[in-house]
Amino acid sequence: MKKTIIAATMALGMGLSAMAQSTNPLLERRYNTPYEIPPFEKITTDNYREAFLRGMEEQKKEIDAIVDNAEVPTFQNTIAALDRSGQLLNRTAGVFYGLSRSCSTPELQNLESELSPLLSAHSDYMNMNEGLFLRVKAVYDGQDKLNLNTEEKRLLEKTYKGFVRGGAMLDDAKKQRRSEINQQLAKLQLQFNQNLMHDTNNSYVTVSDAKELEGLPEADIQKAAALAERTGAKGKYRFNMQRPSCNPVLQYAKNRDLRRRVYEMYNNRCNHADQYDNKAISAQIVALRLEMANLMGYKTFADMQLETRMAKKPENVYHLLDQIWKPAVEAAERELDDIRMMMRKDGIKGEPKPWDYMYYLDKAKQEKFNISEAEVSQFLEINNVIQGIFWTANKLYGLSFRERTEDYPQYHKQQQSWDVIDKKGNLIAIFYSDYYPRDGKGAGAWCGRFRPQSYDGAMRVQPIVTNVCNMTLPTEEGGPALQTVDNVLTMFHEFGHALHSFFRDVQYEGTGGVERDFVELPSQINEHRAFEPEVLRQYARHYRTGEVIPQELVEKIDASSKYGQGFATVEYLAASYVDLDLHYLTEMSKKLDVMKFQAEKMRKRGMPSQILPRYSVTNFSHTMGGGYSAGYYSYIWAEVLDADAFEAFKETGDIFNQQVAERFLTEVLTPGGILPGDEMYRRFRGRDPKIDGLLRNRGFLQAQPGQKVSTENKAGN
């Protein structure tokens, strides 16, 4: 393994000494910036390369020093020392991968591809290092004689199990194969994501005649004209596959064929038999994951993944999804009846198609509730929404925010930066908000960190946290950036993740993370307040007049909030099923066509033909790109938690109840991964969560109330 890393490094064609001729800000012990924020503007691609290679070299020396230590293995000289290792590498990765998704360039993409096998081999050097594992195991086996605190015990457990799951107990031949699989997967997942970024940003539906755009808001027409001009089609109108560009077409465009063209292009990203096609890549990823699981002694990859999550095993996930699937499909069928009625009013015969759903559901919603999304959006100007998010955080936890965009390092002109200050006046985090789509930015929305919370001796080091989204842009003429209801929910959601990072307070990096199916609890509970009347009145102001949103419109928003949940739930559950089904395979066909697999699974489950999964496999970055592999269910699993947790506030009659907020802060937001998720939840709520709140929130009233969702290893979760 040592020879592999050294040879690969030399193959890059430049030694570390040659690269060090110029100053590299990433190699400085401390950045000469406020709060040691990375000096983004000064970092070059070569700087990243040099820092990654130097970081791997330094961490390897640190690992070797642990292994070669003649002293008896202890928590401090083995577990804590391992946790502290790799600081340069981790610091570099935090900056690089934060920007490679939000500000990608061909140079950064090439460097990602170049580094991927090296980083995979470096990870394997640690995870499969027999000498290192023997020291870790010695500490783990002798822990009863050690006086460890709760966090130290948790770090020891996670470290030991991480080595076992990383292949430390495999024989040499299996270790070699596991390493090969890791490198292949790293390369394929990176290729998948880069293909998807290309198709999302560079696939266009072009319109020549403005008459075809009837129904679209004028602001969206202007943006389509501007996009066409930027991309060489001046005088025409273009829509790419970023949500802010294509969603207005699906929701407002009267032209049914235009909606079809946009829908099909979006749904078929990376599924059109060219160099960016992800079908074969997806099948390879699934096959390699299954081989890895079998190598590790698991029947399926899903079994391997879920073992360390709250769900524990796939059967528990299927049971939860099945509880929700039937009432969701029934709700969707009721919505389809409304859509058929609206289509008949337009003189359209036959069954609705997938590209009819958003358009006619919006029209049905307007008729049923006398509410228009376009009308609501006039009260959802993005800067006001940001202030509403900040106001909510202040009301709950006493946080305040001070903008520092002018004097902090900036990585792009669109982002803003903020000090996050607690109720005692202490700076606890730096927050970067980056809300608009652009070339080089990945699709979707996420919360990231340029730097996690840590400790430098006794001093807490503030995290540098990002929210990166693709919200509706301002008009070209400098008009307002008016957001949809879904966009506002996304902003509140990602800020919930940010709150988790702001407050996290752990001594060890290895105890910072929580289970994948717990991580969405802080984000999703934050969504609950976005459209509460008390919160709306703080930020929902008309972009022209400044008028506070009328009470009548607030009541309409509330009354209509559950309408469309059939469609939203079915498309989400469908994607969750496909993700789990692919990773629950016990054997692989060499001719696996992931799109045919998806279609067959949906047919067998009785999926309404007018709805497709939220993501097709070829553009399903959550699972194929890594991160949520065999884990897309996590959002609905966490929704059981967040709906039940929000009811803890509602039961008091105050959605900002300070006692409940303090308990949530103490038991959920602050501990990181010091405790298992189910234990943290019980400490907050005093019991296991119930599914009632989720079913009520989604309007599925025919479901049986009172069903508990436990985290024990049994069906019924």
Phi, psi and omega in degrees: 000320179301316182297325180298313182295315182296316181296318181294321179296316180296329182293345178294341174088014177207127178282160181298322182294323179294322182286338186279007182296327178255159181291133178244112183298333180292337182271354179290141181300319176224137177287138178273063182220164176302127178055025178054040172292137180306136179280073190311315187295340186263354187268127179256169177300319178295326176300316178299312181303311181299316183292322177297313182294317178295320180297318177295319180297316180295317181293324177300318177297321178295320178294315179300323179294323177294314182295321184276357180297122182284347181286156176300136180301131176230171177300316185289314186277355179236297186290309180293322179296320177295318180297326181280344186289158173076028184296318179295316180298313181294321180295318179294316181297322180300319180285312186298309185286336172296319183273336181291339176267327185263335182222052185290148174225163175304324180295316179293322179295319178296321179293321175304313180296321180294319185277336188308308180293329179292316180292324177296315178295323179295317177299318179294326178302324178278310187294331182249020180280108186299317180296319179293317180297321180298323177291317177299316181296323179298318178293317181298315182292333183257018187295334180297336181270357181261149180262070185269144174276180186300315182292321179296319177298318181294317178298317179299314180297313182294323179294311181299311182293329176297320177294316180299313180290339178276356175105013185296334183264005177283157174285173188300319182295318180288326175299317180298316180293320178299319179296318178298318179297315180303316181291321178296317180295318179301317181292316183291319180294321177296316180297319178303310184292322179291322175299317182294319178299319179298310185292327180293319185268341189236015173256129187232143162255122185251136180238132181267326187251124181299338179297334179290349185261014181306134180101333180289138174302147183303322181298322180287328176295317178299318180295323178294323177293319180294320178296319179299318180294320180294335186250022171085021179231050183304138181091354178246191181227134183228147176231126173263187189262017166288141183306316181297340179271315187268331182299319178301327177297313183293333184267327190240338187290125179289329183293107185294323180292324176296317178300318179299313182300316180293314182299313183294322179294318179295312184293331184258021174305135179061031179219057181212038168050049173226194184292346180255014180287133184254007182297306181295322178299316180298316179297320177297318180299313180299316181296317180293322178295320177295316178300318178299315180298315178299320178301325182271001176094014180256149180289321181222164176293325179299320177300318181292316183293317189279348182304325184258011179255172180300324184292331177074314182207157186301324182302325180291325178291313178303321182297317179294313181300320181294327178297329186263334187301310185297308179296330178292315179297321178297319177294320179296321179295323176295320177296322180295327175298319177295320181295318178301318180297316180293324178294320178298324177296332177271003178078020181261122179265167178089179184279149175297151174251165181305327182280359175268341192299303184297319184296308185280334174293323177295320179292320178294322178297318178299318182290319183289320189242002180053046181225140180240133177301322180296323178294316180297320184299334179297342179258006186240054176289137195300321181292326175292321178298317178302316179294327175294321176297315179295319179300318180297318179295325177292317181296323181281311193235003178077016180283148170229160189227132181236119183289137181227028185300328184286330188242005175256151175305139183239139179258345176200148184295340182280338186275159174237157179229149189217144165279139175250118189240130182277179186295343178269358180091009180272138173284115184253347181193162169248134184239127174249123177252135187216093197256348189255146177289155176194165174299137179092356177257138178291160179286160174088204183214146181203161172249130180229182179218127168284335178207128177280163172297141178204186176234137172247093190069235179268357185266128177286128178266124184292138174287154173247109193247143179237145163245118181241122184223178175230073183274173179293130181285158167296162176290162181299332182277011180084019179286183186286155173262090184272131188254156173278168175301316180298321179296318179297317178299320179297319179297316177296321180300305183296328178290333173298320173299318181299318177303320178301317179288323179301315190269342183307134184219089182233155180275333187237139179301323183291349178254010183283331187268151178245171179299147182302324181271008171251336190296336181276354178301308181297328181285316186284329177292332179291332177297328187302330186271348189304320184243021169292137184309319182298324180280317180306319183295343180276330187233340185276093181234142182299133188294339179265310190267340185079005180297134175293142183308129183296147179302323180300320180288324175301317181294324177293319177301315180295315183296326184265001190296332182269352181286131184096358181290335176299307179301309184299319182287318181296315181293326177290311181299323179301315178296321179296318178298313183299316177304311182290319180300316179299322183267002175257006176293139177261346175209155185247134170277136179293344182252025182301121172254110189295330180286322175293322177301313180300312182297319181292319179296321180291321178299316182294332181271001178076034179294128175303135186295341182278357181236136173246160177306150182306324175229138167282155185305322185290345176234024183266076187293333179306316185260314182283331179274357180098172178093300181244028178297128188055028185218011180293339175300343189303328181295317181283327175298313179292334178293328172302317180292311187290324178294318178293321180293321179294329177294337174298325175287313185298326181297336179273350184082010183215111182289354176243023181310121188290328178293316179292319179299317179296322179293320178294320178298314185288318188265340185242311188280326187276322191286353185060229179252028180297329178237157173297153183301318182296325178290320177299318182295316180296326177295324179286310191266340182083005180192174173289156179288155174247155182276351185309311186299318179299313182296322178292317182300325183267359176077021181266073191287342182282355178286154179286126179282162171086005180285128181272148174246105183264166176252017177284163182279071177207152175299145183123352176287000000 
